[in-house]
């Protein structure tokens, strides 16, 4: 992809310059698109965090993953990708149900996860943004956002395709509006397993931006 090769003045002799590109002998103005938050598309710092293959739990409800944006971060988090990926282990699986839930308190206990940058030059995460696997407390539910159905059976087509399935509805694709789930300060997101079954392993992967 080429960069703009020329520019013009908005006000001849004194105004700010505008980038242009030469096409078929004429200079055309270069336009950069912005999303609803006012940021240029694909310009926001982007991060990924994942649980790795973790065993399902034989309990009525288990928090497999939670992420929280505590007061003082100064940031709005936007979750643009959610992937629930069963391990391709040789098991006779069962249907699994998960809930995506907005939370009003940070999770406690469990194991802390470290999100990684898409670009090493992006800003470090504020200390107030934390993630963990299998929180044993906190992560207080405030609203259920989505119900997901999957399977821990390795021979199903779902298992082989799950790594490509983004469960964020409508516009949760990078560069396509970046709507996603908005997580403001003192809010979080968790994924609960609601099926009572310890069969199989699952990797939950979240992609999010900060603005």
C-alpha positions in Angstrom: 0.0 0.0 0.0 1.4 3.4 -1.0 1.5 6.5 1.2 0.3 10.0 0.1 3.0 11.5 -2.2 2.0 15.2 -2.2 0.0 17.8 -0.3 -1.9 21.0 -0.9 -2.6 24.0 1.3 -6.2 24.5 2.7 -5.6 28.2 2.5 -3.0 29.0 -0.1 0.2 30.4 1.5 -0.9 30.0 5.1 -3.2 27.1 5.8 -2.5 23.6 7.0 -1.4 21.1 4.4 -3.7 18.3 3.1 -2.2 15.0 1.8 -2.9 14.0 -1.8 -2.1 11.1 -4.1 -1.3 11.3 -7.8 -3.7 9.1 -9.9 -3.9 9.3 -13.7 -2.2 12.6 -13.8 -4.3 14.3 -11.2 -3.8 14.8 -7.4 -6.6 13.3 -5.3 -7.2 14.2 -1.7 -6.3 11.5 0.8 -9.0 10.9 3.4 -8.6 9.0 6.7 -11.7 7.5 8.2 -12.5 7.8 11.9 -14.8 5.6 14.1 -17.6 6.8 16.4 -15.2 7.6 19.2 -13.3 10.0 16.9 -10.2 7.9 16.6 -8.8 7.1 13.1 -9.6 3.5 12.2 -7.0 1.0 13.3 -5.1 3.6 15.2 -6.1 2.6 18.8 -3.7 0.5 20.9 -4.8 -3.1 20.7 -4.2 -6.0 23.1 -4.9 -9.8 23.3 -5.3 -12.0 26.3 -6.1 -15.7 26.5 -6.5 -18.4 29.1 -4.7 -21.1 27.2 -6.2 -24.6 27.3 -8.0 -24.8 30.7 -10.1 -27.7 31.9 -13.9 -27.3 32.1 -15.3 -27.6 35.6 -18.0 -29.9 37.0 -20.0 -27.2 38.7 -23.3 -25.4 38.1 -21.4 -22.2 37.2 -17.7 -21.4 36.9 -16.1 -18.1 35.9 -13.5 -19.2 33.4 -12.2 -15.7 32.5 -12.6 -12.2 33.7 -11.2 -8.8 32.7 -11.8 -5.5 34.6 -11.2 -1.8 34.0 -10.9 -0.3 37.5 -11.5 3.3 38.4 -8.5 5.4 37.7 -7.4 3.8 34.5 -8.5 6.9 32.5 -9.3 4.5 29.6 -12.4 3.1 27.8 -11.9 -0.6 26.9 -13.6 -1.9 23.8 -13.8 -5.7 23.3 -13.7 -6.4 19.6 -12.9 -10.1 19.6 -14.1 -13.1 21.7 -13.1 -16.6 20.7 -14.1 -19.7 22.6 -11.8 -22.5 21.3 -12.1 -26.1 22.4 -8.9 -28.1 22.6 -8.7 -30.8 19.9 -8.1 -33.5 22.5 -9.4 -37.1 22.0 -12.4 -36.9 24.2 -16.1 -37.8 23.9 -17.4 -34.3 24.4 -20.6 -32.8 25.6 -22.4 -29.6 24.6 -21.2 -26.6 26.6 -23.0 -23.4 27.4 -21.2 -20.1 28.3 -22.5 -16.7 29.3 -20.8 -13.4 28.5 -21.5 -11.1 31.4 -20.8 -7.5 32.2 -19.4 -7.1 35.8 -19.4 -4.3 38.4 -16.5 -5.7 40.5 -13.1 -7.1 39.8 -12.5 -10.8 40.1 -10.4 -12.2 42.9 -8.4 -15.3 43.3 -7.6 -17.5 40.4 -4.5 -16.9 38.2 -3.6 -13.5 36.8 -3.2 -13.2 33.0 -0.9 -10.8 31.2 -2.4 -9.2 28.0 0.0 -8.7 25.1 0.2 -5.8 22.7 -0.5 -6.2 19.0 2.2 -3.6 18.4 5.2 -3.5 20.7 5.2 0.3 20.4 1.7 0.6 21.9 1.3 2.0 25.4 1.6 -0.3 28.4 -1.7 -1.3 30.0 -2.7 0.8 33.0 -2.3 -1.1 36.2 -6.1 -0.8 36.7 -6.8 -3.1 33.8 -6.5 -6.7 35.0 -7.4 -10.1 33.7 -7.5 -13.6 35.4 -8.5 -17.1 34.8 -11.0 -18.9 37.1 -11.7 -16.1 39.6 -12.9 -17.6 42.9 -14.6 -14.4 44.1 -15.7 -10.9 43.0 -16.6 -10.5 39.3 -20.1 -9.4 40.4 -22.6 -9.8 37.5 -24.5 -6.7 36.4 -25.9 -7.8 33.0 -25.8 -10.9 30.8 -24.7 -9.8 27.3 -24.7 -13.0 25.3 -25.3 -16.8 25.6 -22.9 -19.0 23.7 -23.3 -22.7 22.8 -20.3 -24.9 22.0 -19.0 -28.4 22.3 -16.0 -30.1 23.9 -16.2 -32.9 21.3 -13.1 -32.8 19.1 -14.7 -34.4 16.1 -17.4 -31.7 15.5 -17.0 -29.1 12.8 -17.4 -26.4 15.5 -14.2 -27.6 17.2 -12.1 -27.3 14.1 -13.5 -23.9 13.1 -13.8 -22.3 16.6 -10.5 -20.5 16.3 -11.9 -18.3 13.5 -15.3 -17.6 15.1 -15.6 -14.1 16.6 -18.5 -14.1 19.0 -18.7 -10.3 19.4 -22.0 -9.4 17.6 -22.3 -6.8 14.8 -19.3 -4.6 14.0 -16.9 -6.3 16.4 -14.3 -6.7 13.6 -11.1 -4.7 13.6 -11.4 -2.0 10.9 -15.1 -2.4 10.4 -16.6 0.1 12.8 -15.0 -1.4 15.9 -18.2 -1.2 17.9 -17.7 -4.1 20.2 -18.6 -4.2 23.9 -17.7 -1.0 25.7 -16.2 -1.5 29.1 -15.9 1.8 31.0 -14.1 2.5 34.3 -15.4 0.3 37.1 -16.8 -2.2 34.7 -15.6 -5.6 33.5 -16.4 -8.6 31.4 -16.4 -12.3 32.4 -17.1 -15.6 30.6 -19.0 -18.2 32.8 -19.3 -21.9 32.0 -22.8 -22.8 32.9 -22.7 -26.5 31.9 -21.9 -28.9 34.8 -19.2 -30.9 33.0 -15.5 -31.4 33.4 -15.0 -32.9 30.0 -12.5 -31.3 27.7 -10.4 -28.1 27.7 -11.2 -24.7 26.3 -9.1 -21.6 25.4 -10.9 -18.3 25.8 -9.3 -15.5 23.8 -10.2 -11.7 24.1 -9.0 -8.9 21.8 -9.6 -5.4 23.0 -8.6 -1.8 22.4 -8.1 1.2 24.7 -9.1 4.8 24.0 
